[in-house]
């Protein structure tokens, strides 16, 4: 499928705007980044019925969608307020990394980036001690977004 349906695009745009507000984040200031991720999420809605993260490679997309850990807003975003797609970031475009565990790829790449709105987001922060590192997952983040 080359292009997502307008219905899926509208659904994702509405979700992204609402989730950014709810989580105290912003959409990436480079419009092309936001548009690419939104388009990928919408395409996955059309293909799988779920907004599976488009910034990972999956051995089996349908199986991964059933696990739900990479459904937007993914577990990393809900637990650590970190979006490896760079869809949900600070106003300056940097991903929030301060809650990530040591050794996480986000910390390795960006260092510690503080959360300007610590009172918002992280609905699943209670799972932080139990969550595996992204490097332990079966999926591999895409090299560019």
ZAFIDREN-65963 format. One record per atom (N, C-alpha, C): atom name; z negated, y negated, x; residue in three letters. Coordinates in nm, 4 decimals. Each point is the difference from the previous one (the first is absolute). Layout:
PT/atomo/pz/py/px/residuo
PT/CA/Z/Y/X/ALA;
...
***
This chain:
PT/atomo/pz/py/px/residuo
PT/N/0.0000/0.1172/0.0851/UNK;
PT/CA/0.0000/-0.1172/-0.0851/UNK;
PT/C/0.0000/-0.1239/0.0900/UNK;
PT/N/0.1007/-0.0824/-0.0148/UNK;
PT/CA/0.0163/-0.1154/0.0879/UNK;
PT/C/-0.0892/-0.1166/-0.0384/UNK;
PT/N/-0.0175/-0.0246/-0.1269/UNK;
PT/CA/-0.0785/-0.1137/-0.0460/UNK;
PT/C/-0.0984/0.0449/-0.1080/UNK;
PT/N/-0.1198/-0.0567/-0.0003/UNK;
PT/CA/-0.0949/0.0332/-0.1062/UNK;
PT/C/0.0403/-0.0676/-0.1315/UNK;
PT/N/-0.0506/0.0504/-0.1092/UNK;
PT/CA/0.0268/-0.0616/-0.1295/UNK;
PT/C/-0.0774/-0.1318/-0.0105/UNK;
PT/N/0.0507/-0.0881/-0.0836/UNK;
PT/CA/-0.0689/-0.1282/-0.0241/UNK;
PT/C/-0.1390/0.0245/-0.0573/UNK;
PT/N/-0.0115/0.1005/-0.0853/UNK;
PT/CA/-0.1297/0.0321/-0.0607/UNK;
PT/C/-0.1033/0.0358/0.1073/UNK;
PT/N/0.0384/0.0825/0.0953/UNK;
PT/CA/-0.0923/0.0388/0.1072/UNK;
PT/C/-0.0310/-0.1174/0.0916/UNK;
PT/N/0.1003/-0.0800/0.0307/UNK;
PT/CA/-0.0230/-0.1191/0.0829/UNK;
PT/C/-0.0979/-0.0945/-0.0682/UNK;
PT/N/0.0213/-0.0257/-0.1279/UNK;
PT/CA/-0.0899/-0.0894/-0.0738/UNK;
PT/C/-0.1427/0.0541/-0.0016/UNK;
PT/N/-0.0116/0.1292/-0.0198/UNK;
PT/CA/-0.1321/0.0653/-0.0045/UNK;
PT/C/-0.0730/-0.0169/0.1337/UNK;
PT/N/0.0710/0.0231/0.1098/UNK;
PT/CA/-0.0622/-0.0098/0.1324/UNK;
PT/C/-0.0332/-0.1450/0.0349/UNK;
PT/N/0.0890/-0.0922/-0.0300/UNK;
PT/CA/-0.0274/-0.1416/0.0284/UNK;
PT/C/-0.1262/-0.0438/-0.0733/UNK;
PT/N/-0.0123/0.0370/-0.1245/UNK;
PT/CA/-0.1197/-0.0344/-0.0774/UNK;
PT/C/-0.1245/0.0632/0.0629/UNK;
PT/N/0.0099/0.1277/0.0364/UNK;
PT/CA/-0.1133/0.0680/0.0631/UNK;
PT/C/-0.0396/-0.0677/0.1310/UNK;
PT/N/0.0982/-0.0275/0.0856/UNK;
PT/CA/-0.0273/-0.0575/0.1324/UNK;
PT/C/-0.0693/-0.1349/-0.0130/UNK;
PT/N/0.0485/-0.0842/-0.0872/UNK;
PT/CA/-0.0621/-0.1317/-0.0199/UNK;
PT/C/-0.1444/0.0152/-0.0479/UNK;
PT/N/-0.0207/0.0868/-0.0971/UNK;
PT/CA/-0.1349/0.0217/-0.0525/UNK;
PT/C/-0.0937/0.0613/0.1026/UNK;
PT/N/0.0506/0.0976/0.0754/UNK;
PT/CA/-0.0862/0.0655/0.0983/UNK;
PT/C/-0.0339/-0.0940/0.1154/UNK;
PT/N/0.0948/-0.0823/0.0413/UNK;
PT/CA/-0.0282/-0.0968/0.1065/UNK;
PT/C/-0.1145/-0.0919/-0.0428/UNK;
PT/N/0.0064/-0.0482/-0.1205/UNK;
PT/CA/-0.1064/-0.0881/-0.0516/UNK;
PT/C/-0.1333/0.0749/-0.0059/UNK;
PT/N/0.0029/0.1190/-0.0559/UNK;
PT/CA/-0.1216/0.0809/-0.0168/UNK;
PT/C/-0.0635/0.0364/0.1345/UNK;
PT/N/0.0833/0.0278/0.1004/UNK;
PT/CA/-0.0508/0.0455/0.1289/UNK;
PT/C/-0.0272/-0.1135/0.0991/UNK;
PT/N/0.0350/-0.1224/-0.0372/UNK;
PT/CA/-0.0225/-0.1114/0.0915/UNK;
PT/C/0.0972/-0.0011/0.1163/UNK;
PT/N/0.1202/0.0510/-0.0236/UNK;
PT/CA/0.1027/0.0004/0.1029/UNK;
PT/C/0.1181/-0.0833/-0.0486/UNK;
PT/N/0.1000/-0.0136/0.0840/UNK;
PT/CA/0.1233/-0.0699/-0.0342/UNK;
PT/C/0.1162/0.0928/0.0278/UNK;
PT/N/0.1114/-0.0267/-0.0623/UNK;
PT/CA/0.1217/0.0720/0.0355/UNK;
PT/C/0.0490/-0.0560/0.1326/UNK;
PT/N/0.0698/0.0804/0.0766/UNK;
PT/CA/0.0443/-0.0428/0.1328/UNK;
PT/C/0.0795/-0.1294/-0.0106/UNK;
PT/N/-0.0268/-0.0966/0.0893/UNK;
PT/CA/0.0701/-0.1278/-0.0061/UNK;
PT/C/0.1498/0.0082/0.0310/UNK;
PT/N/0.0440/0.1067/0.0643/UNK;
PT/CA/0.1434/0.0205/0.0213/UNK;
PT/C/0.0539/0.0735/-0.1219/UNK;
PT/N/0.0763/-0.0702/-0.0804/UNK;
PT/CA/0.0494/0.0530/-0.1270/UNK;
PT/C/0.0717/0.1329/0.0167/UNK;
PT/N/0.0753/0.0164/0.1068/UNK;
PT/CA/0.0750/0.1243/0.0213/UNK;
PT/C/-0.0928/0.1207/0.0122/UNK;
PT/N/-0.1165/-0.0180/0.0586/UNK;
PT/CA/-0.0966/0.1103/0.0123/UNK;
PT/C/-0.0474/0.0410/-0.1386/UNK;
PT/N/-0.0436/-0.0977/-0.0776/UNK;
PT/CA/-0.0488/0.0289/-0.1346/UNK;
PT/C/0.1094/0.0636/-0.0848/UNK;
PT/N/0.1198/-0.0564/0.0039/UNK;
PT/CA/0.1099/0.0535/-0.0813/UNK;
PT/C/0.0342/0.1438/0.0376/UNK;
PT/N/-0.0005/0.0317/0.1278/UNK;
PT/CA/0.0332/0.1362/0.0434/UNK;
PT/C/-0.1033/0.1012/-0.0492/UNK;
PT/N/-0.1273/-0.0352/0.0101/UNK;
PT/CA/-0.1044/0.0924/-0.0436/UNK;
PT/C/0.0015/0.0137/-0.1517/UNK;
PT/N/0.0136/-0.1111/-0.0703/UNK;
PT/CA/0.0059/0.0033/-0.1462/UNK;
PT/C/0.1183/0.0852/-0.0467/UNK;
PT/N/0.1140/-0.0167/0.0623/UNK;
PT/CA/0.1183/0.0787/-0.0359/UNK;
PT/C/-0.0257/0.1497/0.0241/UNK;
PT/N/-0.0607/0.0327/0.1132/UNK;
PT/CA/-0.0316/0.1400/0.0292/UNK;
PT/C/-0.0967/0.0599/-0.0998/UNK;
PT/N/-0.1014/-0.0769/-0.0379/UNK;
PT/CA/-0.0960/0.0473/-0.1005/UNK;
PT/C/0.0702/0.0231/-0.1339/UNK;
PT/N/0.0859/-0.0934/-0.0391/UNK;
PT/CA/0.0723/0.0129/-0.1263/UNK;
PT/C/0.0942/0.1205/0.0025/UNK;
PT/N/0.0646/0.0227/0.1127/UNK;
PT/CA/0.0887/0.1166/0.0117/UNK;
PT/C/-0.0789/0.1296/-0.0144/UNK;
PT/N/-0.1211/0.0035/0.0537/UNK;
PT/CA/-0.0825/0.1197/-0.0140/UNK;
PT/C/-0.0483/0.0181/-0.1430/UNK;
PT/N/-0.0218/-0.1095/-0.0723/UNK;
PT/CA/-0.0334/0.0142/-0.1422/UNK;
PT/C/0.1159/0.0677/-0.0715/UNK;
PT/N/0.1211/-0.0454/0.0281/UNK;
PT/CA/0.1174/0.0595/-0.0643/UNK;
PT/C/0.0184/0.1465/0.0392/UNK;
PT/N/-0.0255/0.0312/0.1259/UNK;
PT/CA/0.0219/0.1356/0.0508/UNK;
PT/C/-0.1133/0.0960/-0.0339/UNK;
PT/N/-0.1253/-0.0490/0.0136/UNK;
PT/CA/-0.1164/0.0882/-0.0106/UNK;
PT/C/-0.0926/-0.0307/-0.1174/UNK;
PT/N/0.0205/-0.1160/-0.0606/UNK;
PT/CA/-0.0900/-0.0419/-0.1072/UNK;
PT/C/-0.1258/-0.0670/0.0512/UNK;
PT/N/-0.0112/-0.0175/0.1309/UNK;
PT/CA/-0.1185/-0.0600/0.0640/UNK;
PT/C/0.0450/-0.0940/0.1118/UNK;
PT/N/-0.0759/-0.1077/0.0239/UNK;
PT/CA/0.0343/-0.0919/0.1096/UNK;
PT/C/-0.0522/0.0519/0.1345/UNK;
PT/N/0.0634/0.1041/0.0487/UNK;
PT/CA/-0.0369/0.0590/0.1288/UNK;
PT/C/0.0373/-0.0968/0.1119/UNK;
PT/N/-0.0881/-0.0166/0.0958/UNK;
PT/CA/0.0223/-0.0910/0.1116/UNK;
PT/C/0.1357/0.0290/0.0658/UNK;
PT/N/0.0857/-0.1022/0.0105/UNK;
PT/CA/0.1304/0.0229/0.0613/UNK;
PT/C/-0.0015/-0.0102/0.1518/UNK;
PT/N/-0.1133/-0.0303/0.0578/UNK;
PT/CA/-0.0082/-0.0230/0.1445/UNK;
PT/C/-0.0449/0.1231/0.0773/UNK;
PT/N/-0.0079/0.1117/-0.0671/UNK;
PT/CA/-0.0315/0.1272/0.0637/UNK;
PT/C/0.1176/0.0947/-0.0173/UNK;
PT/N/0.0074/0.0985/0.0873/UNK;
PT/CA/0.0956/0.1093/-0.0155/UNK;
PT/C/-0.0797/0.1208/-0.0485/UNK;
PT/N/0.0526/0.0700/-0.0991/UNK;
PT/CA/-0.0709/0.1123/-0.0602/UNK;
PT/C/0.0839/0.1268/0.0100/UNK;
PT/N/-0.0654/0.1102/0.0291/UNK;
PT/CA/0.0689/0.1291/-0.0023/UNK;
PT/C/0.0432/0.0330/-0.1420/UNK;
PT/N/-0.0853/-0.0336/-0.0964/UNK;
PT/CA/0.0256/0.0294/-0.1402/UNK;
PT/C/-0.0548/-0.1163/-0.0833/UNK;
PT/N/0.0865/-0.0909/-0.0414/UNK;
PT/CA/-0.0435/-0.1191/-0.0742/UNK;
PT/C/-0.0724/0.0361/-0.1296/UNK;
PT/N/0.0543/0.0963/-0.0736/UNK;
PT/CA/-0.0606/0.0364/-0.1280/UNK;
PT/C/-0.1411/0.0541/0.0198/UNK;
PT/N/-0.0188/0.0825/0.1000/UNK;
PT/CA/-0.1338/0.0543/0.0289/UNK;
PT/C/-0.0947/-0.1115/0.0428/UNK;
PT/N/0.0500/-0.0909/0.0810/UNK;
PT/CA/-0.0835/-0.1116/0.0451/UNK;
PT/C/-0.0386/-0.0897/-0.1170/UNK;
PT/N/0.0920/-0.0218/-0.0915/UNK;
PT/CA/-0.0305/-0.0828/-0.1172/UNK;
PT/C/-0.1120/0.0626/-0.0830/UNK;
PT/N/-0.0048/0.1322/-0.0056/UNK;
PT/CA/-0.1062/0.0683/-0.0748/UNK;
PT/C/-0.1360/-0.0176/0.0668/UNK;
PT/N/-0.0016/-0.0117/0.1323/UNK;
PT/CA/-0.1264/-0.0193/0.0723/UNK;
PT/C/-0.0582/-0.1390/-0.0231/UNK;
PT/N/0.0860/-0.0969/-0.0285/UNK;
PT/CA/-0.0364/-0.1365/-0.0354/UNK;
PT/C/-0.0504/-0.0865/0.1152/UNK;
PT/N/-0.0232/0.0504/0.1189/UNK;
PT/CA/-0.0577/-0.0818/0.1070/UNK;
PT/C/0.0925/-0.1098/0.0486/UNK;
PT/N/0.1314/0.0143/-0.0197/UNK;
PT/CA/0.0953/-0.1030/0.0412/UNK;
PT/C/0.0668/-0.0675/-0.1187/UNK;
PT/N/-0.0609/0.0094/-0.1186/UNK;
PT/CA/0.0480/-0.0745/-0.1161/UNK;
PT/C/-0.0557/-0.1414/0.0134/UNK;
PT/N/0.0846/-0.0990/-0.0137/UNK;
PT/CA/-0.0407/-0.1400/0.0147/UNK;
PT/C/-0.0880/-0.0403/-0.1172/UNK;
PT/N/-0.1115/-0.0576/0.0243/UNK;
PT/CA/-0.0653/-0.0343/0.1241/UNK;
PT/C/-0.0655/0.1261/0.0582/UNK;
PT/N/0.0427/0.0356/0.1195/UNK;
PT/CA/-0.0375/0.1259/0.0640/UNK;
PT/C/-0.1486/0.0065/0.0357/UNK;
PT/N/-0.0419/0.1185/0.0411/UNK;
PT/CA/-0.1389/0.0201/0.0391/UNK;
PT/C/-0.0418/-0.0945/0.1116/UNK;
PT/N/0.0876/-0.0222/0.0984/UNK;
PT/CA/-0.0368/-0.0914/0.1096/UNK;
PT/C/-0.0268/-0.1403/-0.0525/UNK;
PT/N/0.0768/-0.0431/-0.0963/UNK;
PT/CA/-0.0208/-0.1328/-0.0568/UNK;
PT/C/-0.1276/-0.0030/-0.0830/UNK;
PT/N/-0.0235/0.1030/-0.0772/UNK;
PT/CA/-0.1185/0.0048/-0.0860/UNK;
PT/C/-0.1295/0.0173/0.0795/UNK;
PT/N/0.0078/0.0689/0.1125/UNK;
PT/CA/-0.1191/0.0261/0.0813/UNK;
PT/C/-0.0208/-0.1080/0.1046/UNK;
PT/N/0.1045/-0.0317/0.0760/UNK;
PT/CA/-0.0127/-0.0884/0.1161/UNK;
PT/C/0.0634/-0.1378/-0.0170/UNK;
PT/N/0.0702/-0.0213/-0.1115/UNK;
PT/CA/0.0714/-0.1264/-0.0247/UNK;
PT/C/0.1072/-0.0233/0.1064/UNK;
PT/N/0.0627/0.1114/0.0413/UNK;
PT/CA/0.1043/-0.0028/0.1020/UNK;
PT/C/0.1293/0.0538/-0.0594/UNK;
PT/N/0.1048/-0.0801/0.0074/UNK;
PT/CA/0.1305/0.0404/-0.0510/UNK;
PT/C/0.0955/0.0117/0.1179/UNK;
PT/N/0.0321/0.1234/0.0380/UNK;
PT/CA/0.0876/0.0191/0.1156/UNK;
PT/C/0.1434/-0.0451/-0.0287/UNK;
PT/N/0.0365/-0.0174/-0.1283/UNK;
PT/CA/0.1325/-0.0513/-0.0362/UNK;
PT/C/0.0103/-0.1510/0.0209/UNK;
PT/N/-0.1125/-0.0641/0.0150/UNK;
PT/CA/-0.0107/-0.1462/0.0099/UNK;
PT/C/0.0352/-0.0683/-0.1320/UNK;
PT/N/-0.0141/0.0711/-0.1103/UNK;
PT/CA/0.0212/-0.0603/-0.1305/UNK;
PT/C/-0.1213/-0.0840/-0.0386/UNK;
PT/N/-0.1197/0.0546/0.0184/UNK;
PT/CA/-0.1243/-0.0704/-0.0317/UNK;
PT/C/-0.0664/-0.0407/0.1308/UNK;
PT/N/0.0039/-0.1285/0.0289/UNK;
PT/CA/-0.0482/-0.0530/0.1281/UNK;
PT/C/-0.0784/-0.1294/-0.0224/UNK;
PT/N/-0.0443/-0.0587/0.1096/UNK;
PT/CA/-0.0596/-0.1332/-0.0068/UNK;
PT/C/0.1125/-0.1025/-0.0194/UNK;
PT/N/-0.0358/-0.1230/-0.0296/UNK;
PT/CA/0.0990/-0.1070/-0.0184/UNK;
PT/C/0.0898/-0.0163/0.1221/UNK;
PT/N/-0.0531/0.0282/0.1197/UNK;
PT/CA/0.0779/-0.0168/0.1230/UNK;
PT/C/0.0903/0.1197/0.0312/UNK;
PT/N/-0.0014/0.1012/-0.0865/UNK;
PT/CA/0.0874/0.1156/0.0179/UNK;
PT/C/-0.0609/0.1149/0.0776/UNK;
PT/N/-0.1208/-0.0157/0.0482/UNK;
PT/CA/-0.0648/0.1085/0.0745/UNK;
PT/C/-0.0731/0.0940/-0.0946/UNK;
PT/N/0.0052/0.1302/0.0294/UNK;
PT/CA/-0.0748/0.0955/-0.0822/UNK;
PT/C/-0.1480/-0.0055/0.0352/UNK;
PT/N/-0.0830/0.0225/-0.0977/UNK;
PT/CA/-0.1451/0.0011/0.0213/UNK;
PT/C/-0.0363/0.1325/0.0650/UNK;
PT/N/-0.0652/-0.0070/0.1160/UNK;
PT/CA/-0.0340/0.1228/0.0733/UNK;
PT/C/-0.1496/0.0149/0.0262/UNK;
PT/N/-0.0808/-0.0974/-0.0360/UNK;
PT/CA/-0.1407/0.0027/0.0397/UNK;
PT/C/-0.0781/0.1185/-0.0532/UNK;
PT/N/0.0421/0.0605/-0.1093/UNK;
PT/CA/-0.0728/0.1129/-0.0580/UNK;
PT/C/0.0509/0.1352/0.0501/UNK;
PT/N/0.1110/-0.0004/0.0716/UNK;
PT/CA/0.0564/0.1260/0.0493/UNK;
PT/C/-0.0897/0.0640/0.1047/UNK;
PT/N/-0.0030/0.1313/0.0052/UNK;
PT/CA/-0.0786/0.0672/0.1044/UNK;
PT/C/0.0656/-0.0172/0.1370/UNK;
PT/N/-0.0809/0.0077/0.1033/UNK;
PT/CA/0.0534/-0.0037/0.1362/UNK;
PT/C/0.1041/0.1096/0.0150/UNK;
PT/N/0.1069/-0.0296/0.0721/UNK;
PT/CA/0.1047/0.0971/0.0238/UNK;
PT/C/0.1106/-0.0012/-0.1039/UNK;
PT/N/-0.0181/-0.0714/-0.1090/UNK;
PT/CA/0.1041/-0.0081/-0.1025/UNK;
PT/C/0.1176/-0.0794/0.0549/UNK;
PT/N/0.1223/0.0419/-0.0331/UNK;
PT/CA/0.1199/-0.0666/0.0509/UNK;
PT/C/0.0035/-0.1485/-0.0314/UNK;
PT/N/-0.0521/-0.0414/-0.1131/UNK;
PT/CA/-0.0024/-0.1421/-0.0352/UNK;
PT/C/-0.0848/-0.0814/0.0959/UNK;
PT/N/-0.1129/0.0562/0.0391/UNK;
PT/CA/-0.0873/-0.0668/0.0980/UNK;
PT/C/0.0658/-0.0024/0.1365/UNK;
PT/N/0.0674/0.1083/0.0335/UNK;
PT/CA/0.0656/0.0092/0.1308/UNK;
PT/C/0.1123/-0.1039/0.0119/UNK;
PT/N/0.0750/-0.0203/-0.1066/UNK;
PT/CA/0.1143/-0.0912/0.0029/UNK;
PT/C/-0.0427/-0.1457/-0.0146/UNK;
PT/N/-0.0879/-0.0299/-0.0961/UNK;
PT/CA/-0.0321/-0.1383/-0.0336/UNK;
PT/C/-0.1347/-0.0491/0.0519/UNK;
PT/N/-0.0834/0.0905/0.0512/UNK;
PT/CA/-0.1358/-0.0403/0.0359/UNK;
PT/C/-0.0822/-0.0168/-0.1264/UNK;
PT/N/-0.1100/-0.0726/0.0106/UNK;
PT/CA/-0.0841/-0.0220/-0.1171/UNK;
PT/C/0.0461/-0.1296/-0.0678/UNK;
PT/N/0.0491/0.0159/-0.1215/UNK;
PT/CA/0.0437/-0.1135/-0.0810/UNK;
PT/C/-0.0971/-0.0080/-0.1175/UNK;
PT/N/-0.0709/-0.1115/-0.0102/UNK;
PT/CA/-0.1066/-0.0132/-0.0995/UNK;
PT/C/0.0538/-0.0231/-0.1415/UNK;
PT/N/-0.0839/0.0324/-0.0934/UNK;
PT/CA/0.0297/-0.0116/-0.1426/UNK;
PT/C/-0.0487/-0.1365/-0.0501/UNK;
PT/N/0.0906/-0.0877/-0.0421/UNK;
PT/CA/-0.0422/-0.1309/-0.0491/UNK;
PT/C/-0.0663/0.0046/-0.1385/UNK;
PT/N/0.0124/0.1112/-0.0702/UNK;
PT/CA/-0.0594/0.0145/-0.1330/UNK;
PT/C/-0.0769/0.1316/-0.0100/UNK;
PT/N/-0.1101/0.0132/0.0744/UNK;
PT/CA/-0.0722/0.1280/0.0017/UNK;
PT/C/-0.0627/0.0382/-0.1341/UNK;
PT/N/-0.0082/-0.0934/-0.0917/UNK;
PT/CA/-0.0572/0.0291/-0.1312/UNK;
PT/C/0.1020/0.0602/-0.0963/UNK;
PT/N/0.1260/0.0135/0.0434/UNK;
PT/CA/0.1047/0.0566/-0.0850/UNK;
PT/C/0.0595/0.1243/0.0646/UNK;
PT/N/0.0472/0.0910/-0.0842/UNK;
PT/CA/0.0689/0.1189/0.0488/UNK;
PT/C/-0.0933/0.1112/0.0424/UNK;
PT/N/0.0566/0.1039/0.0592/UNK;
PT/CA/-0.0720/0.1167/0.0511/UNK;
PT/C/-0.0754/0.0758/-0.1086/UNK;
PT/N/0.0682/0.0299/-0.1078/UNK;
PT/CA/-0.0621/0.0707/-0.1120/UNK;
PT/C/-0.0580/0.1351/0.0407/UNK;
PT/N/0.0568/0.0619/0.1044/UNK;
PT/CA/-0.0473/0.1321/0.0447/UNK;
PT/C/-0.0699/-0.0073/0.1355/UNK;
PT/N/-0.0602/-0.1129/0.0327/UNK;
PT/CA/-0.0619/-0.0148/0.1327/UNK;
PT/C/-0.1091/0.1026/0.0253/UNK;
PT/N/-0.0589/0.0539/-0.1051/UNK;
PT/CA/-0.1032/0.1028/0.0163/UNK;
PT/C/0.0571/0.1278/0.0637/UNK;
PT/N/0.1318/0.0144/0.0005/UNK;
PT/CA/0.0629/0.1174/0.0608/UNK;
PT/C/0.0352/-0.0218/0.1471/UNK;
PT/N/-0.0303/-0.1145/0.0558/UNK;
PT/CA/0.0405/-0.0329/0.1366/UNK;
PT/C/-0.0486/0.1019/0.1025/UNK;
PT/N/-0.1214/0.0456/-0.0103/UNK;
PT/CA/-0.0534/0.0948/0.0977/UNK;
PT/C/0.0642/0.1380/-0.0139/UNK;
PT/N/0.0548/0.0291/-0.1179/UNK;
PT/CA/0.0558/0.1323/-0.0262/UNK;
PT/C/0.1505/0.0078/0.0200/UNK;
PT/N/0.0663/-0.1150/0.0035/UNK;
PT/CA/0.1463/-0.0027/0.0042/UNK;
PT/C/0.0526/0.0381/0.1380/UNK;
PT/N/0.1051/0.0828/0.0047/UNK;
PT/CA/0.0616/0.0333/0.1291/UNK;
PT/C/0.0796/-0.1192/0.0519/UNK;
PT/N/0.0177/-0.0063/0.1289/UNK;
PT/CA/0.0830/-0.1031/0.0592/UNK;
PT/C/0.1442/0.0213/-0.0415/UNK;
PT/N/0.0779/-0.1073/-0.0022/UNK;
PT/CA/0.1417/0.0110/-0.0362/UNK;
PT/C/0.0713/0.0966/0.0940/UNK;
PT/N/-0.0419/0.0042/0.1253/UNK;
PT/CA/0.0651/0.0889/0.0964/UNK;
PT/C/-0.0268/0.1472/-0.0307/UNK;
PT/N/-0.1002/0.0264/-0.0833/UNK;
PT/CA/-0.0309/0.1373/-0.0378/UNK;
PT/C/0.0819/0.0461/-0.1197/UNK;
PT/N/0.0658/-0.0911/-0.0672/UNK;
PT/CA/0.0741/0.0320/-0.1210/UNK;
PT/C/0.1306/0.0732/0.0342/UNK;
PT/N/0.0564/0.0651/-0.0997/UNK;
PT/CA/0.1263/0.0708/0.0165/UNK;
PT/C/0.1190/-0.0949/0.0092/UNK;
PT/N/-0.0209/-0.1252/-0.0391/UNK;
PT/CA/0.1080/-0.0957/-0.0048/UNK;
PT/C/0.0030/-0.0821/0.1285/UNK;
PT/N/0.1133/-0.0622/0.0229/UNK;
PT/CA/0.0166/-0.0825/0.1189/UNK;
PT/C/0.0476/-0.1372/-0.0448/UNK;
PT/N/-0.0714/-0.1080/0.0374/UNK;
PT/CA/0.0471/-0.1328/-0.0379/UNK;
PT/C/0.1389/-0.0258/0.0586/UNK;
PT/N/0.0821/-0.0693/-0.0756/UNK;
PT/CA/0.1320/-0.0378/0.0476/UNK;
PT/C/-0.0145/-0.0985/0.1142/UNK;
PT/N/0.0983/-0.0032/0.0871/UNK;
PT/CA/-0.0104/-0.0868/0.1171/UNK;
PT/C/0.0228/-0.1458/-0.0335/UNK;
PT/N/0.0676/-0.0290/-0.1094/UNK;
PT/CA/0.0163/-0.1392/-0.0400/UNK;
PT/C/0.0020/-0.0103/-0.1506/UNK;
PT/N/-0.0388/-0.1168/-0.0493/UNK;
PT/CA/-0.0059/-0.0238/-0.1431/UNK;
PT/C/0.0701/-0.1270/-0.0356/UNK;
***
